[in-house]
Amino acid sequence: MDFSLSETQTELVGLTRQILGDRMTLTHLKEVERSEEGFDRATWLELAKANLLGIVVPEELGGLGLGFLDLCLVLREAGRHVPPLPLVPCLVSGVMPWVKYGTPAQLETVRSVVSGEFITTVALAEHRGTAQEPQAQATPDGNGGYTITGVKTTVPFADVASGMLVSARVAGSDDIVIVAVPTDAAGVTSVRQVGQNYEHIFEVTLDSVVVGSESVLGSRDNGREILDFMLSRTMVAMTALIGGVCDQAVRITAQYTIDRKQFDRQIGTFQAVSQRMADAYINCQAIELTMLQAATHLDEGREVPDEVATAKWWACEGGNQIGHACLHIHGGIGIDLDYAIHRYFLWIKQAEFTFGSATQQLLRLGAMLAD
């Protein structure tokens, strides 16, 4: 079988590299972090011009009509540049459920995302419980709408997003609904949280937020299915993004082991260093392989929770080992904020605990095996 990228995939990856590679310099990243938004809007609009925001969006809505695997390849390339952009929460967690479950009227929101005019995010994680079992309450109003009350945490880019998809449990039942909530809706308040990788994340409180039936994605009958759809694709997409982060971190470190000399020898010739670099490379390959396998199956419409958990485990465990190895090999310069490698380490650590750590993925896999 031929596992090489198709011509279209090669062009997408190359275009992403060109746009982000020219812009994501260390100086530029610092400038964005010091800005009030912490968001590179100019680069986001450049991605929109290249139609990279519409990879999985049907052509009739202005997108490219390609698949989830194609998007994951772009995300992997984007990860190499650690860009301050809401790529996963908007293009995967937000857009993909709209495309699959949205009504014709709701799909107009997707058209606005493709053009860069509308940014969406997701509010799934909570302080208590897991993203799979939301505790926020949705009280039916009798007309197909709901009143949402609850607190969501680590909501990415809530300050620049125009809307967010919120998960909630229907009051008095185990049913789940996914609703679209404007970030400026009455009853919505956001408080900035401090993330490890400088990303803007927020604790969002929903105090009796009223949403009509037109804002409900699907229905309470398939709400859990939609939530599982969102989480599985989000975790694989995060694995793709972190795969790119890890690969670039290893490349930066490999070059450092060539340039750095000690006792008149390149440190890469020391056995302890070369062994750690070899382990890091193997971990990179495992992250990429498990991501590609899970992404391919999801792209073909097969739900594979075991492969999703496996990919996320490698992103957590393998990424953790890669991050520490790269930081340690750099020595003191590894924690210098004027040097790039620490950013890759922080991105890896942030992703490690988003939607389930390595231990939680193992527990999920164990439960599947037991069943």
C-alpha positions in Angstrom: 0.0 0.0 0.0 1.1 3.6 -0.7 1.1 5.6 2.6 2.5 8.8 1.0 0.5 12.0 1.1 -1.8 12.7 -1.8 -1.1 15.8 -4.0 -3.9 17.7 -2.3 -2.6 16.8 1.2 1.0 17.8 0.2 -0.3 21.2 -1.0 -2.3 21.8 2.1 0.6 21.0 4.4 2.9 23.2 2.3 0.5 26.1 2.3 0.2 25.9 6.1 4.0 25.8 6.4 4.3 28.8 4.2 1.8 31.0 6.0 2.8 30.0 9.6 6.5 29.6 8.9 6.8 33.2 7.6 4.8 34.7 10.6 5.4 32.6 13.7 8.8 34.0 14.7 9.8 34.2 18.3 9.5 37.9 18.3 6.0 37.8 16.8 4.8 35.2 19.3 6.0 37.4 22.2 4.1 40.4 20.7 0.9 38.4 20.4 1.2 37.2 24.0 1.6 40.7 25.2 -1.4 41.9 23.3 -4.8 42.1 25.0 -6.4 39.4 22.9 -3.5 37.0 22.8 -4.8 36.0 19.4 -3.1 36.5 16.0 -6.1 37.8 14.1 -4.1 38.8 11.0 -2.7 35.3 10.5 -6.2 33.9 11.1 -7.5 36.0 8.2 -4.6 34.8 6.0 -5.6 31.2 6.7 -9.2 32.2 5.8 -8.0 33.7 2.5 -6.2 30.4 1.7 -9.4 28.5 2.6 -7.6 26.6 5.3 -10.4 27.3 7.7 -12.8 25.4 5.5 -11.0 22.1 5.0 -13.8 19.9 6.3 -16.6 22.3 5.2 -18.7 21.3 2.2 -18.0 23.2 -1.0 -21.6 24.6 -1.1 -20.8 26.4 2.2 -17.5 27.8 0.8 -15.2 25.1 2.1 -12.9 22.6 0.4 -15.1 19.5 1.1 -12.2 17.4 2.3 -11.9 15.0 5.2 -10.9 14.9 8.9 -7.6 13.2 8.0 -6.7 16.1 5.7 -7.4 18.6 8.6 -5.3 16.5 11.0 -2.3 16.7 8.6 -2.7 20.5 8.5 -2.9 20.6 12.3 0.2 18.6 12.6 2.1 21.1 10.5 0.6 24.0 12.4 1.8 22.4 15.7 5.4 22.9 14.5 4.9 26.7 14.8 3.0 26.8 18.2 0.6 29.4 16.8 -1.7 31.5 19.1 -4.8 30.5 17.1 -8.0 28.6 18.0 -7.5 25.9 15.4 -8.8 22.9 17.3 -11.7 24.5 19.3 -13.0 26.3 16.2 -12.2 24.1 13.2 -12.7 20.7 14.9 -14.8 20.9 18.1 -16.9 23.7 16.7 -17.2 23.3 13.0 -17.4 19.6 12.6 -20.5 19.0 14.7 -22.2 21.9 12.9 -21.5 20.3 9.6 -22.8 16.9 10.6 -25.7 17.8 12.8 -26.6 21.4 12.0 -29.8 22.5 10.3 -29.7 24.6 7.1 -30.1 27.8 9.1 -27.4 26.8 11.5 -25.0 25.9 8.7 -24.9 29.6 7.8 -22.7 30.0 10.9 -20.2 27.6 9.3 -20.0 29.8 6.2 -19.0 32.7 8.4 -16.3 30.6 10.0 -14.8 29.8 6.7 -14.5 33.5 5.8 -12.9 34.2 9.2 -15.7 36.5 10.2 -17.1 34.2 12.9 -14.9 32.4 15.5 -16.5 29.6 17.6 -15.2 27.8 20.6 -16.5 25.0 22.9 -17.3 24.9 26.6 -17.1 21.2 27.5 -14.8 20.8 30.5 -16.0 21.5 34.1 -14.4 21.6 37.5 -16.2 18.5 38.7 -16.7 15.4 36.6 -15.5 14.8 33.1 -16.3 16.3 29.7 -18.1 13.1 28.9 -20.6 13.6 31.8 -21.4 17.4 32.0 -23.0 18.7 35.2 -24.2 22.0 33.8 -28.0 21.9 33.9 -30.4 22.5 30.9 -34.0 23.1 32.0 -36.5 22.7 29.1 -38.8 25.6 28.4 -41.5 23.5 26.8 -40.9 25.0 23.3 -37.7 23.1 22.4 -35.4 25.7 24.1 -33.5 25.5 27.4 -32.3 27.6 30.3 -28.6 26.8 30.9 -27.0 27.1 34.3 -23.5 25.9 35.2 -19.8 26.7 35.2 -17.4 25.7 32.4 -13.6 25.8 32.7 -10.6 26.2 30.4 -12.8 27.5 27.6 -10.3 28.5 24.9 -10.4 32.0 23.3 -13.7 32.9 24.8 -12.7 36.5 24.6 -12.4 36.5 20.8 -15.1 33.9 19.9 -18.5 35.1 18.9 -20.2 31.9 20.1 -19.6 28.6 21.8 -21.0 25.2 21.8 -22.0 24.2 25.4 -22.7 20.8 26.7 -25.3 20.4 29.5 -27.4 17.7 31.1 -31.2 17.9 30.8 -32.6 18.5 34.3 -34.0 15.4 35.9 -32.6 13.0 33.3 -29.4 11.5 31.9 -30.0 13.1 28.5 -27.4 15.6 27.1 -27.9 18.6 24.9 -25.4 20.7 22.9 -26.5 24.3 22.5 -25.0 27.3 20.8 -24.6 30.3 23.1 -23.4 33.7 22.1 -20.4 34.7 24.2 -22.1 38.1 24.9 -25.5 36.5 25.8 -27.3 37.7 29.0 -26.1 35.6 31.9 -22.7 34.7 30.5 -19.6 35.9 32.3 -16.0 35.0 31.6 -13.0 35.2 33.9 -9.5 34.8 32.5 -7.5 31.7 33.7 -3.8 31.1 33.4 -2.8 28.4 31.0 0.6 26.7 30.9 1.2 27.6 27.2 0.1 31.3 27.3 -3.1 30.5 25.5 -6.1 32.5 26.6 -8.5 30.3 28.5 -11.5 31.2 30.6 -13.9 30.1 33.3 -17.3 30.7 31.9 -20.3 31.0 34.1 -23.8 30.5 32.6 -26.4 32.0 34.9 -29.9 31.1 33.7 -28.9 31.6 30.0 -31.9 31.3 27.8 -31.5 29.6 24.4 -34.2 28.9 21.9 -34.9 25.8 19.9 -33.0 27.2 16.9 -29.8 27.2 19.0 -30.0 23.4 19.9 -27.7 21.2 17.9 -29.6 18.0 17.1 -31.8 17.1 20.0 -31.7 15.6 23.5 -32.3 12.2 21.8 -28.9 12.3 20.1 -27.1 14.8 22.3 -24.8 12.2 23.8 -23.9 11.0 20.3 -23.0 14.5 19.3 -20.9 15.0 22.5 -19.0 11.8 21.8 -18.5 12.9 18.2 -17.1 16.2 19.4 -14.8 14.7 22.0 -13.4 11.9 19.8 -12.4 14.2 17.0 -11.1 16.9 19.4 -8.8 14.4 21.1 -7.4 13.1 17.8 -7.0 16.6 16.5 -5.1 17.6 19.6 -2.9 14.5 19.1 -2.2 15.7 15.6 -1.4 19.2 16.8 0.9 18.0 19.6 2.5 15.5 17.2 3.7 18.5 15.2 4.9 20.2 18.4 6.8 17.2 19.5 8.4 16.6 16.1 9.6 20.2 15.9 10.9 20.1 19.5 12.9 17.0 18.6 14.3 18.7 15.5 15.3 21.8 17.4 17.0 19.6 20.1 18.8 17.4 17.5 20.3 20.5 16.0 21.3 21.7 19.4 23.1 18.5 20.1 25.1 19.1 16.9 25.9 22.8 17.6 26.6 22.4 21.4 30.1 21.1 22.3 31.5 19.9 25.6 35.0 18.6 26.1 35.6 19.5 22.5 32.9 17.0 21.4 29.4 17.5 20.1 27.1 16.5 22.9 25.1 14.4 20.5 28.0 11.9 20.4 27.5 11.2 24.2 25.7 7.9 24.6 23.3 9.2 27.3 22.2 12.1 25.0 21.9 10.0 21.8 19.8 7.4 23.7 17.3 10.0 24.9 17.1 11.5 21.4 16.4 8.0 20.0 13.7 7.4 22.5 12.2 10.8 21.7 12.2 10.0 18.0 10.4 6.7 18.6 7.8 8.4 20.7 7.2 10.9 17.9 6.7 8.1 15.5 4.2 6.4 17.9 2.2 9.6 18.3 2.0 10.1 14.6 1.1 6.5 13.8 -1.7 6.2 16.4 -3.0 9.6 15.3 -3.1 8.7 11.6 -4.8 5.4 12.4 -7.5 7.0 14.5 -8.0 9.9 12.2 -8.3 7.6 9.1 -11.0 5.5 10.8 -13.0 8.5 12.0 -12.7 10.0 8.5 -14.2 6.9 7.1 -17.1 7.1 9.5 -16.1 4.4 12.0 -16.3 5.3 15.7 -13.2 3.8 17.3 -13.1 4.9 21.0 -10.2 2.5 21.7 -8.0 4.0 19.0 -8.9 7.5 20.1 -7.9 6.7 23.7 -4.7 5.1 22.4 -3.7 8.1 20.3 -4.5 10.5 23.2 -2.4 8.3 25.6 0.6 8.5 23.3 0.2 12.3 23.0 0.1 12.5 26.8 2.7 9.9 27.8 5.0 10.1 24.8 4.7 13.8 24.6 5.6 14.1 28.3 8.8 12.1 27.7 9.7 14.1 24.6 9.1 17.4 26.4 11.3 16.5 29.3 14.0 15.0 27.2 14.3 18.1 25.0 14.3 20.5 28.0 16.9 18.4 29.9 19.2 18.1 26.9 19.2 21.9 26.4 20.3 22.3 30.0 19.9 25.8 31.4 19.0 27.4 28.1 15.9 25.2 28.1 14.2 27.5 30.6 15.4 30.7 29.0 12.2 32.6 27.9 14.2 34.1 25.0 14.8 30.6 23.5 12.1 28.7 21.7 12.2 25.2 23.2 10.4 26.0 26.4 7.2 26.9 24.4 7.1 23.4 23.0 7.4 21.9 26.4 4.5 24.1 27.7 2.3 23.2 24.8 2.9 19.5 25.4 2.0 19.9 29.1 -1.1 21.9 28.4 -2.4 19.3 26.0 -1.5 16.4 28.3 -4.2 17.3 30.8 -6.9 18.6 28.4 -9.8 16.1 28.1 -8.0 13.4 30.0 -4.5 12.6 31.1 -2.6 9.5 30.2 -4.0 7.7 33.3 -7.5 8.6 32.4 -7.0 7.2 28.9 -5.7 3.9 30.4 -8.8 3.8 32.6 -11.0 4.2 29.5 -9.1 1.5 27.7 -9.4 -0.8 30.7 -13.1 -0.2 30.9 -13.5 -1.0 27.2 -11.5 -4.2 27.6 -13.5 -5.3 30.7 -16.8 -4.7 28.8 
